[in-house]
Each structure stands twice: as C-alpha cells, then as structure tokens.
Amino acid sequence: QVQLVESGGGLVQAGGSLRLSCAASGRSFSEYIMGWFRQAPGKEREFVAALSWSGRTTHYRDSLKGRVTISRDNAKNSVYLQMNSLKPEDTAVYYCAAGPVGRYSPLRIITPPDYGMDYWGEGTLVTVSS
C-alpha cells in the first residue's frame, strides 16, 4: 500500500505559478512510477505528467509541455509538479498517483480510467483567476 497526500494548491492569478507537492508513505517509493492528473469541474480526469522511478524519463500532456515540470526526490518520498504561466483553464483538482514500474509506457500512462496507476491521493484544488 502507498498513501499519497498532495499539497500546494490554491488560488493564483493567470500568468502565475504554483508548485504542487505529493508526499508518499508506505511501500518503497522508488518502486513506483508517479504521475499527476487533473479533473476540472464537469470534465473527466486527464493525464498531466508522469515520470519513471528514476525520474530520468518523463512524459507530459501535449498541451502543457513547456509550462509544467514533474520531478521526484526519492530520498524524500516526494514528487512535485511545477506549473508556470497558469491559465484559467488549468483550474482543476490535481491528483498525485503511483503505479508499478512495469506499467510505465507512453500509451498506458495516458489511458483512462486508471492510467496504469494503483494508488491515488485525495487531490489539491488549483484555481486560476482571470
């Protein structure tokens, strides 16, 4: 079992930045791929970014490339999502998720409903005002 707790969400003006954090506890953090996903009001949950257990391989939602960066610190059992140049359409609940390393593939991590992830946090709300 892995427990995930997100933090760092909040209200920000368009053009601003936020850094989301996800703290993991339970089984060895480095055994898992990690991802960030989001769900806007009235919409389906969607893939944002993911990275391999080492952090050397990353994938991003095409529309977010250049504005978000995912990273992890295995020593701190944490994964981060740096978001810049935020837009009102980025408003959503952002979820951290973990999945077995064997499931990491560019196709699997973007495929709903589970995106290859086994564990999900409760989410942190990001609101971008215009």
BAFI-3210 file (N, C-alpha, C; in Angstrom, 3 decimals, decimal comma, padded with zeros to 6 digits):
// residues 130
n [1|2|3|4|5|6|7|8|9|10|11|12|13|14|15|16|17|18|19|20|21|22|23|24|25|26|27|28|29|30|31|32|33|34|35|36|37|38|39|40|41|42|43|44|45|46|47|48|49|50|51|52|53|54|55|56|57|58|59|60|61|62|63|64|65|66|67|68|69|70|71|72|73|74|75|76|77|78|79|80|81|82|83|84|85|86|87|88|89|90|91|92|93|94|95|96|97|98|99|100|101|102|103|104|105|106|107|108|109|110|111|112|113|114|115|116|117|118|119|120|121|122|123|124|125|126|127|128|129|130]
n.u [000,826|000,388|000,342|-000,783|-000,369|-001,362|-000,284|-000,099|-001,814|-004,097|-005,326|-004,569|-003,458|-003,976|-001,196|000,483|002,396|002,588|003,645|003,123|003,089|003,636|003,453|004,589|003,897|004,436|004,963|008,153|009,083|010,589|009,960|007,907|006,281|005,356|002,697|000,901|-002,392|-005,445|-008,677|-011,143|-014,032|-016,978|-015,754|-013,847|-011,305|-007,917|-004,724|-001,711|001,133|003,946|006,463|009,320|010,623|013,199|013,191|014,316|013,002|010,371|006,995|004,610|001,440|000,459|-000,550|000,388|003,084|006,158|005,101|004,745|006,514|007,572|008,918|010,909|011,884|013,424|014,642|013,212|010,763|008,915|007,059|006,844|005,120|005,738|004,191|003,824|003,012|000,202|-003,188|-006,677|-008,068|-006,612|-007,629|-008,570|-008,947|-006,065|-004,411|-002,217|-000,570|000,363|002,051|002,953|006,321|006,588|004,479|004,976|004,562|004,405|001,858|000,203|000,142|-001,428|-003,898|-007,213|-009,353|-007,638|-005,052|-002,799|-002,144|-002,133|-002,568|-003,984|-004,028|-005,948|-006,279|-005,629|-006,828|-006,585|-007,012|-007,339|-007,492|-008,876]
n.v [-001,203|002,238|005,486|008,658|012,128|015,199|018,624|022,238|023,437|026,113|029,504|031,402|034,038|034,410|033,641|033,299|031,154|027,867|025,379|022,117|019,561|016,160|013,880|010,709|007,663|004,464|001,602|001,043|003,938|004,296|002,180|002,757|004,219|007,616|009,977|012,918|014,073|015,620|017,000|018,840|020,872|019,203|017,711|014,912|013,084|013,764|013,084|014,618|014,686|012,433|010,354|008,194|005,660|006,431|009,019|009,877|009,543|011,179|012,224|014,338|015,970|016,991|019,598|020,943|020,998|022,605|024,336|023,003|021,050|017,962|016,305|014,293|013,295|010,811|010,318|011,823|010,798|012,017|013,726|016,247|018,973|021,500|024,366|026,783|030,004|029,974|029,317|030,213|027,925|025,924|025,442|023,126|020,052|018,614|015,575|013,276|010,265|006,788|004,036|000,630|000,016|-001,540|-000,887|001,372|003,120|005,143|005,037|003,707|005,367|007,472|006,525|006,248|004,248|004,122|004,825|003,284|003,439|002,588|003,715|006,575|010,021|012,331|014,703|018,145|021,414|023,618|026,868|029,155|032,473|034,873]
n.w [000,000|-000,708|000,462|-000,455|-000,331|-001,361|-001,741|-001,844|-003,608|-004,569|-004,853|-007,651|-009,781|-013,295|-015,320|-013,237|-010,961|-009,558|-007,246|-006,870|-004,423|-003,515|-001,057|-000,220|001,456|002,982|001,108|-000,550|-002,085|-004,394|-005,992|-007,617|-010,438|-010,958|-011,157|-012,257|-012,365|-013,461|-012,763|-014,024|-013,235|-014,088|-016,032|-017,397|-015,633|-016,401|-017,899|-016,818|-016,276|-016,036|-014,528|-014,561|-012,255|-011,675|-012,398|-014,710|-017,077|-018,565|-019,211|-020,764|-020,926|-024,078|-024,497|-022,334|-022,320|-021,751|-019,938|-017,570|-015,137|-014,046|-011,241|-009,009|-005,698|-004,443|-002,030|-000,305|-000,578|-002,325|-004,866|-007,364|-008,949|-010,969|-012,038|-014,445|-015,884|-015,617|-016,605|-016,766|-017,626|-016,522|-014,101|-011,718|-009,863|-008,731|-008,894|-007,382|-008,256|-008,082|-009,573|-010,500|-011,552|-013,848|-015,487|-016,861|-019,696|-022,618|-023,738|-021,871|-019,589|-020,327|-020,660|-019,773|-017,569|-015,359|-015,909|-015,563|-012,916|-009,461|-006,977|-005,468|-004,532|-002,482|-003,733|-004,708|-004,846|-007,519|-008,447|-010,963|-011,540|-013,790]
ca.u [000,000|001,054|-000,541|-000,329|-001,004|-000,984|-000,347|000,418|-002,844|-004,601|-005,822|-003,485|-003,891|-003,478|000,190|001,254|002,992|002,368|004,385|002,398|003,898|002,939|004,242|004,197|004,294|004,070|005,996|009,288|008,665|011,331|009,422|006,730|006,196|004,492|002,051|-000,062|-003,582|-006,334|-010,079|-011,844|-015,467|-017,783|-014,946|-013,194|-009,933|-006,986|-003,293|-000,927|002,551|004,379|007,895|009,765|011,085|014,467|012,989|015,024|012,044|009,166|006,027|003,718|000,318|000,965|-000,978|001,029|004,542|006,760|004,549|004,792|007,676|007,409|010,192|010,747|013,016|013,191|015,113|012,153|009,482|008,053|007,010|006,462|004,662|005,906|003,313|004,077|002,124|-001,089|-004,331|-007,945|-008,439|-005,860|-008,383|-008,953|-008,363|-004,874|-004,198|-000,974|-000,855|001,523|001,799|004,121|007,264|006,399|003,389|005,300|004,695|003,765|000,439|-000,551|000,007|-002,413|-005,128|-008,140|-009,646|-006,674|-003,762|-001,718|-001,866|-002,854|-002,831|-004,340|-004,254|-007,270|-006,297|-005,474|-007,532|-005,900|-007,947|-006,633|-008,421|-008,510]
ca.v [000,000|003,538|006,609|009,862|013,359|016,358|019,953|023,296|024,071|027,380|030,486|032,155|034,794|033,948|034,020|032,958|029,823|027,068|024,126|021,104|018,509|014,928|013,088|009,302|006,822|003,073|000,795|001,760|004,929|004,182|001,062|003,206|005,381|008,623|010,837|013,938|014,090|016,683|016,906|020,117|020,713|018,719|017,024|013,688|013,186|013,668|012,973|015,857|014,373|011,234|010,092|006,861|005,547|007,148|010,415|010,231|009,506|011,945|012,450|015,436|016,245|017,832|020,992|021,544|020,992|023,925|025,097|022,202|020,178|016,974|015,847|013,486|013,159|009,514|010,377|012,473|010,158|013,094|014,093|017,636|019,480|022,936|024,869|028,189|030,651|029,321|029,863|029,834|026,560|024,969|025,238|021,723|019,316|017,909|014,341|012,538|008,839|005,900|002,752|-000,235|000,439|-002,318|-000,364|002,667|003,229|006,389|004,837|003,309|006,455|008,439|005,787|006,082|005,071|004,099|005,371|002,429|003,771|001,821|004,499|007,962|010,916|012,951|015,841|019,513|022,286|024,763|027,794|030,228|033,554|035,650]
ca.w [000,000|-000,749|000,769|-001,147|000,149|-002,163|-001,147|-002,695|-004,423|-004,063|-005,815|-008,275|-010,950|-014,588|-015,520|-012,054|-010,843|-008,358|-007,159|-006,124|-003,827|-003,142|-000,119|-000,237|002,587|002,777|000,482|-001,111|-003,061|-005,648|-006,774|-008,329|-011,309|-010,354|-012,137|-011,867|-013,185|-013,015|-013,141|-013,985|-012,976|-015,193|-017,042|-016,991|-015,170|-017,526|-017,640|-016,847|-016,414|-015,326|-014,639|-014,178|-010,878|-011,536|-012,761|-015,941|-018,186|-018,249|-020,274|-020,450|-021,800|-025,167|-024,359|-021,170|-022,483|-021,666|-018,808|-016,346|-014,962|-012,985|-010,687|-007,798|-004,808|-003,813|-000,647|000,481|-000,915|-002,798|-006,272|-007,474|-010,236|-011,106|-013,082|-014,747|-016,865|-015,426|-017,314|-016,117|-017,993|-015,690|-012,866|-011,569|-008,741|-009,204|-008,161|-007,475|-008,344|-008,147|-010,204|-010,581|-012,589|-015,054|-016,315|-017,453|-021,143|-023,054|-024,011|-020,678|-018,626|-020,788|-020,961|-018,650|-016,405|-014,257|-016,370|-015,080|-011,532|-008,451|-005,775|-005,762|-003,415|-002,405|-004,635|-004,213|-005,775|-008,111|-009,068|-011,657|-011,850|-014,987]
c.u [000,855|000,004|000,067|-001,090|-000,462|-001,076|000,140|-000,601|-003,295|-005,110|-004,651|-004,040|-003,299|-002,073|001,094|001,754|002,577|003,259|003,604|003,370|003,022|003,872|003,700|004,676|003,817|005,233|007,048|008,877|009,337|010,862|008,288|007,016|005,198|003,890|001,182|-001,199|-004,470|-007,746|-010,733|-013,329|-016,208|-017,021|-014,341|-011,787|-009,006|-005,535|-002,635|000,542|002,864|005,878|008,213|010,296|012,376|014,296|013,624|014,106|010,780|008,260|005,062|002,539|000,777|000,649|-000,299|002,553|005,085|006,244|004,593|006,037|007,411|008,785|009,911|012,036|012,785|013,655|014,060|010,788|008,467|008,148|006,408|005,936|004,784|005,059|003,523|003,084|000,721|-002,209|-005,611|-008,372|-007,620|-006,562|-008,920|-008,482|-007,220|-004,592|-002,813|-001,330|000,434|001,129|003,072|005,020|007,060|005,328|003,755|005,475|003,973|002,271|-000,343|-000,811|-000,980|-003,775|-006,009|-008,731|-008,538|-005,301|-002,576|-001,368|-002,733|-003,296|-003,020|-004,449|-005,650|-007,400|-006,096|-006,041|-006,650|-006,950|-007,164|-007,657|-007,916|-008,294]
c.v [001,245|004,597|007,872|011,069|014,536|017,641|020,972|023,962|025,386|028,244|031,298|032,903|034,195|034,504|033,665|031,529|029,171|025,846|023,178|020,055|017,314|014,112|011,669|008,592|005,409|002,323|001,669|002,654|004,715|002,999|001,500|004,300|006,344|009,503|011,888|013,936|015,221|016,432|018,257|019,871|020,276|017,974|015,739|013,983|013,007|013,649|014,353|015,537|013,108|011,092|008,717|006,847|006,329|008,646|010,812|010,233|010,221|012,036|013,529|015,459|017,256|019,309|021,706|021,596|022,418|024,745|024,318|021,322|019,248|016,521|015,024|013,502|011,872|009,493|010,988|011,863|011,179|013,272|015,492|017,941|020,996|023,410|026,368|028,697|030,055|030,084|029,462|028,403|025,506|024,721|023,816|021,220|018,484|016,732|013,780|011,049|008,045|004,577|001,935|000,142|-000,299|-001,783|000,921|002,516|004,506|006,231|004,559|004,486|007,517|007,807|005,646|004,679|005,108|004,637|004,549|002,646|002,954|002,660|005,964|008,758|011,497|014,171|017,169|020,448|023,440|025,614|028,948|031,286|034,365|037,113]
c.w [000,000|-000,440|000,172|-000,636|-000,644|-001,340|-002,152|-003,590|-003,810|-005,177|-006,346|-009,478|-012,217|-014,819|-014,350|-012,071|-009,533|-008,418|-006,266|-005,607|-003,499|-002,268|-000,079|001,014|002,309|002,169|-000,189|-002,272|-004,408|-006,497|-007,696|-009,340|-010,671|-011,428|-011,476|-012,883|-012,677|-013,499|-012,930|-013,739|-014,223|-016,270|-016,486|-016,461|-016,360|-017,057|-017,723|-017,124|-015,636|-015,458|-014,077|-012,749|-010,653|-011,761|-014,067|-017,161|-017,765|-019,472|-019,813|-021,414|-022,851|-024,936|-023,194|-021,284|-022,503|-020,504|-017,496|-016,338|-013,795|-012,521|-009,441|-007,006|-004,025|-002,360|000,274|000,222|-001,430|-004,309|-006,361|-008,879|-010,212|-012,276|-013,242|-015,769|-016,809|-016,114|-016,578|-016,435|-017,272|-014,361|-012,795|-010,208|-009,317|-008,269|-008,430|-007,499|-008,478|-008,784|-010,298|-011,752|-013,903|-015,980|-017,041|-018,965|-021,555|-023,305|-022,737|-019,753|-019,077|-020,998|-019,726|-018,627|-015,364|-014,625|-015,870|-013,630|-010,583|-007,256|-006,141|-004,472|-003,469|-003,305|-003,938|-005,277|-006,221|-008,822|-009,664|-012,059|-013,038|-014,664]
res [q|v|q|l|v|e|s|g|g|g|l|v|q|a|g|g|s|l|r|l|s|c|a|a|s|g|r|s|f|s|e|y|i|m|g|w|f|r|q|a|p|g|k|e|r|e|f|v|a|a|l|s|w|s|g|r|t|t|h|y|r|d|s|l|k|g|r|v|t|i|s|r|d|n|a|k|n|s|v|y|l|q|m|n|s|l|k|p|e|d|t|a|v|y|y|c|a|a|g|p|v|g|r|y|s|p|l|r|i|i|t|p|p|d|y|g|m|d|y|w|g|e|g|t|l|v|t|v|s|s]
***
